[in-house]
Amino acid sequence: MDQQYDPGNVFAAMHHRVTGDLLRLMDGLYSNIEDGLFELASRADEEGHQRSCFDLMRELRFRRSQAVQHFARGMQGSLESWFSNQPELEEMPEAHRFLAEQMSEKCSAHFGGVLQSLAERTAYALGRDVDISVLPISPYRIACNFIRSMKALEFDDPAIEVVQELFARFVLDRMGSVYGDCNSKLEQAGFFTARELKLVASAGA
């Protein structure tokens, strides 16, 4: 097999590219975090929630670099899970998995078509069934990584719940072009979707 289109090489290159794109989006998140938290505080009815937003604003200002580093390490560490049916999510508490589902629900629905194509092309390349949720670059897995990075810095669950809307807005909702590029890369490597396989089979019949 041409090394350029070897699944290991293709997925490694794509994963590193997506990680870089995500880190740029994370920079955008933290560049806008204070304005975003101020907006959330202004919309809050309870004084306690407003205070939480302002406390979190101050804390994240000083811990931005650490947060991004933890997130980057998490993404880099998930490379091998392209080739495994057993992602490392089982170790996460159920409450955190539920929060990740909430964070990623809108993005997963909005980009459902291209994510399905990515799952099918991955399945073709690896020779096994692949569910969207286990893709290392799926909205759900990215949200899980964000939660883990926040917990590594000892942010509590209420703090994560405060910033989940901002993470979805500035990171997950801006993944459309990234997923489109990934789909194109896998297509160019010769990895088919289910529909494309049927067309190939029909043409050869």
C-alpha positions in Angstrom: 0.0 0.0 0.0 1.2 3.5 -0.8 2.5 4.9 2.5 0.7 8.2 1.7 -2.6 6.3 2.0 -1.8 3.9 4.7 -4.6 4.2 7.3 -2.1 4.7 10.2 -0.3 7.6 8.4 -3.6 9.1 7.1 -5.2 9.1 10.5 -2.1 10.3 12.4 -1.7 13.3 10.0 -5.4 14.1 10.2 -5.5 13.9 14.0 -2.5 16.2 14.4 -4.1 18.7 12.0 -7.4 18.6 13.9 -5.5 19.0 17.2 -3.8 22.2 15.8 -7.2 23.5 14.6 -8.7 22.8 18.0 -5.9 24.6 19.8 -6.5 27.7 17.6 -10.2 27.5 18.5 -9.3 27.2 22.2 -7.2 30.3 21.9 -10.3 32.0 20.5 -12.3 30.7 23.4 -9.9 32.1 26.0 -9.6 35.4 24.1 -13.3 35.8 24.4 -13.8 34.1 27.8 -14.1 37.3 29.9 -16.6 38.9 27.6 -18.5 35.6 27.4 -18.6 35.2 31.2 -19.6 38.8 31.7 -22.5 38.2 29.2 -23.5 35.1 31.2 -23.3 37.0 34.4 -25.5 39.8 33.1 -28.2 37.3 32.0 -28.2 35.5 35.4 -31.0 36.2 37.8 -29.3 34.9 40.9 -26.5 36.9 42.6 -24.7 33.6 43.4 -24.5 32.7 39.7 -23.2 36.1 38.8 -20.5 35.9 41.5 -19.5 32.4 40.2 -19.1 33.9 36.7 -16.8 36.7 37.9 -14.8 34.3 40.1 -14.3 31.9 37.2 -13.4 34.8 34.9 -10.5 35.7 37.3 -9.4 32.1 37.7 -9.3 31.3 34.0 -7.4 34.4 33.3 -4.5 33.1 35.3 -4.8 29.4 34.3 -5.3 29.8 30.6 -1.9 28.3 29.6 -2.3 25.3 31.9 -5.9 24.6 30.6 -4.8 24.7 27.0 -1.8 22.4 27.7 -4.0 19.9 29.4 -6.4 20.0 26.5 -3.6 19.5 24.0 -2.1 16.6 25.8 -5.6 15.0 26.0 -6.1 15.3 22.2 -2.6 14.0 21.5 -3.1 11.1 23.8 -6.3 10.1 22.0 -4.6 9.4 18.7 -4.3 5.6 19.3 -8.1 5.4 19.9 -8.7 5.7 16.2 -7.5 2.1 16.1 -9.4 0.8 19.1 -13.0 -0.2 19.8 -12.5 0.6 23.5 -12.2 4.4 24.0 -11.0 5.6 27.3 -14.3 7.2 28.2 -15.4 4.4 30.7 -13.2 5.9 33.3 -15.2 9.2 33.3 -17.9 9.5 35.9 -21.4 9.2 34.5 -22.2 12.8 35.4 -19.3 14.0 33.3 -20.3 11.9 30.3 -23.8 13.3 30.6 -22.4 16.8 30.7 -20.3 16.1 27.6 -23.4 14.8 25.8 -25.2 18.1 26.6 -22.3 20.2 25.4 -21.9 18.4 22.1 -25.6 17.7 21.3 -26.2 20.7 19.1 -22.9 20.3 17.3 -23.4 16.6 16.7 -26.8 17.3 15.2 -25.7 20.2 13.1 -22.7 18.4 11.6 -24.4 15.0 11.6 -24.0 14.4 7.9 -20.3 15.0 7.6 -19.7 13.1 10.9 -21.5 10.1 9.5 -19.4 10.2 6.4 -16.2 10.4 8.6 -17.4 7.3 10.6 -18.2 5.3 7.4 -14.8 6.2 5.8 -13.1 5.3 9.0 -14.9 2.0 9.1 -13.9 1.3 5.6 -10.2 2.1 6.3 -10.1 0.0 9.5 -12.3 -2.9 8.4 -14.8 -2.7 11.3 -17.9 -0.9 12.4 -17.3 2.6 13.8 -19.8 4.7 15.7 -19.7 8.5 15.4 -19.4 8.9 19.2 -16.1 7.0 19.4 -14.3 9.0 16.8 -11.5 10.8 18.7 -12.4 14.1 17.0 -16.2 13.8 17.4 -17.9 16.6 19.3 -18.7 14.3 22.2 -15.1 13.1 22.5 -13.8 16.7 22.3 -16.2 17.8 25.0 -15.0 14.9 27.2 -11.4 16.0 26.7 -12.4 19.5 27.7 -14.1 18.3 30.9 -11.0 16.2 31.8 -8.7 19.1 31.2 -10.8 21.3 33.5 -11.0 18.6 36.2 -7.2 18.2 36.0 -7.0 21.8 37.1 -9.4 21.1 39.9 -12.3 23.2 38.6 -15.5 21.8 40.1 -18.6 20.7 38.2 -20.5 24.0 38.7 -17.6 25.9 37.1 -17.5 23.5 34.1 -21.3 23.9 33.7 -20.9 27.7 33.6 -18.4 27.6 30.7 -20.0 24.8 28.8 -22.1 27.2 26.7 -19.0 29.2 25.8 -17.0 26.1 24.9 -19.8 24.9 22.6 -20.1 28.4 21.0 -16.4 29.1 20.4 -15.1 25.6 19.8 -17.6 22.9 18.9 -19.9 25.1 16.8 -16.9 26.2 14.6 -15.8 22.7 13.7 -17.7 22.5 10.4 -14.8 23.4 8.1 -12.5 21.2 10.1 -14.8 18.2 9.7 -15.3 19.0 6.0 -11.5 19.0 5.4 -11.2 15.7 7.3 -13.8 14.1 5.1 -12.0 15.4 2.0 -8.7 14.0 3.2 -10.2 10.5 3.8 -12.0 10.6 0.4 -8.7 11.5 -1.3 -7.1 8.5 0.5 -9.6 6.2 -1.1 -11.7 5.5 1.9 -15.4 5.1 0.9 -18.7 5.8 2.5 -21.4 3.2 2.4 -23.2 5.0 -0.4 -20.0 5.3 -2.5 -19.3 1.5 -2.0 -22.8 0.8 -3.4 -22.1 3.0 -6.4 -18.8 1.3 -7.0 -20.4 -2.2 -6.8 -23.2 -1.1 -9.2 -20.7 0.2 -11.7 -18.8 -3.0 -11.6 -21.8 -5.2 -11.9 
